[in-house]
């Protein structure tokens, strides 16, 4: 008995229209009058014209009543009931009652569905959907082909019935021969005796097999005991190489610690080296930028000095022509000091150079004094040094001075 069975039973009885309210507590203890009343109502609901004895006062009446109900349900509804559980009239009887109520409840549900389908058919009587009938049409065609094939088979068999009827009639009319029957019975008896003998032999062998199995089990037990004792002895004995193994293991642990420490130091040093390289690279880039700026400044200064020196040379040449004619000719014939540009290699920078001139000066006095003091021999020495060092020297003669020198030569020719 379960709570679900009791709940389903009460709900089904209420749906079937049982007039009395059934509680789940009614079947906690045996309640035969209630069970008898429910059985009578269910039988009348299944077959109203049946006649079942309703006397349940004595024990014999109860037994007769339970047997009558079980026989009726077995013959009419093909429901097999357990009479012992029904006679207990407790929760176990509910399971047997549930068999009858389930059949009646399903029939009631089916009837309701049929009614609803009938109403739907009436409402849709004049509506015909050909798409829904295509599957039915396929099934009808298949059944028609099967009926045709089965009919042909039946016709062939009926055609053979004439010959088969004569053979069947002759076999039935033939009298039985006692000798053949006895032989068949004796052969069957002999086979059965042989089977019985084999079964007895197998039963006798079971005892011997059992003894053999017990002997094998004892042997295995003894082997197991010996194996356990050997295992204990092996566990208790310390191997000879165990001490050496432990020493090597300790040494391995120490070596591993040393290795870890060295590896950590190596990683730290590599990191420091990378930082140093990065700092040197940054310093080199900063120096390169500074040198580039200095080079640009020197170029600008050189251009400015070139422009100022060209103007001052023109003024000084004009004054010299007016005051000193002969001296100016000699000074004009003197070779001008070439402007040298050296490319000086700078440490830490590839292709870096410093550009400058061999002459410079901020004022006219300084330029005049430098021109008078520098000899031709000094200039030749500077040219030789520049050629020996294989350095790039740019000699840029001053175009204005040469133009003035040419003008003075023309004036001297005109004097002659």
BELFENBEL-V725159 format. One record per backbone hydrogen bond with DSSP energy under -0.5 kcal/mol. NH is the residue of the N-H (numbers start at 1). CO is the residue of the C=O. If there is no record, write none. Layout:
nh	co
NH	CO
NH	CO
This chain:
nh	co
6	2
7	3
8	4
9	5
10	6
11	7
12	8
13	9
14	10
15	11
16	12
17	13
18	13
23	21
26	23
27	24
28	25
31	89
35	31
36	32
37	33
38	34
39	35
40	36
41	37
42	38
43	39
44	40
45	41
46	42
47	43
50	47
52	50
56	54
62	58
63	59
64	60
65	61
66	62
67	63
68	64
69	65
70	66
71	67
72	68
73	69
74	70
75	71
76	72
77	72
77	73
78	73
79	73
80	78
81	79
83	81
86	82
87	83
88	84
89	85
89	86
90	85
91	27
93	90
94	90
94	91
95	91
96	92
97	93
98	94
99	95
99	96
100	96
101	97
102	98
103	99
104	100
105	101
106	102
107	103
108	104
109	105
110	106
111	107
112	108
113	109
114	110
115	111
116	112
117	113
118	114
119	115
120	116
121	117
122	118
123	119
124	120
125	122
127	124
128	126
130	128
133	130
134	131
137	133
138	134
139	135
140	136
141	137
142	138
143	139
144	140
145	141
146	142
147	143
148	144
149	145
150	146
151	147
152	148
153	149
154	150
155	151
156	152
157	153
158	154
159	155
160	156
161	158
164	160
165	161
166	162
167	163
168	164
169	165
170	166
171	167
172	168
173	169
174	170
178	176
181	177
182	178
183	179
184	180
185	181
186	182
187	183
188	184
189	185
190	186
191	187
192	188
193	189
194	190
195	191
196	192
197	193
198	194
199	195
200	196
201	197
202	198
203	199
204	200
205	201
206	202
207	203
208	204
209	205
210	206
211	207
212	208
213	209
214	210
215	211
216	212
217	213
218	214
219	215
220	216
221	217
222	218
223	219
224	220
225	221
226	222
227	223
228	224
229	225
230	226
231	227
232	228
233	229
234	230
235	231
236	232
237	233
242	239
245	241
246	242
247	243
248	244
249	245
250	246
251	247
252	248
253	249
254	250
255	251
256	252
257	253
258	254
259	255
260	256
261	257
262	258
263	259
264	260
265	261
266	262
267	263
268	264
269	265
270	266
271	267
272	268
273	269
274	270
275	271
276	272
277	273
278	274
279	275
280	276
281	277
282	278
283	279
284	280
285	281
286	282
287	283
288	284
289	285
290	286
291	287
292	288
293	289
294	290
295	291
296	292
297	293
298	294
299	295
300	296
301	297
302	298
303	299
304	300
305	301
306	302
307	303
308	304
309	305
310	306
311	307
312	308
313	309
314	310
315	311
316	312
317	313
318	314
319	315
320	316
321	317
322	318
323	319
324	320
325	323
328	324
329	325
330	326
331	327
332	328
333	329
334	330
338	336
340	338
342	340
344	342
345	343
349	346
352	349
367	363
368	364
369	365
370	366
371	367
372	368
373	369
374	370
379	375
380	376
381	377
382	378
383	379
384	380
385	381
386	382
387	383
388	384
389	385
390	386
390	387
391	386
393	391
394	341
395	393
396	339
396	394
397	395
399	397
402	398
403	399
404	400
405	401
406	402
407	403
408	404
409	405
410	406
411	407
412	408
413	409
414	410
415	411
416	412
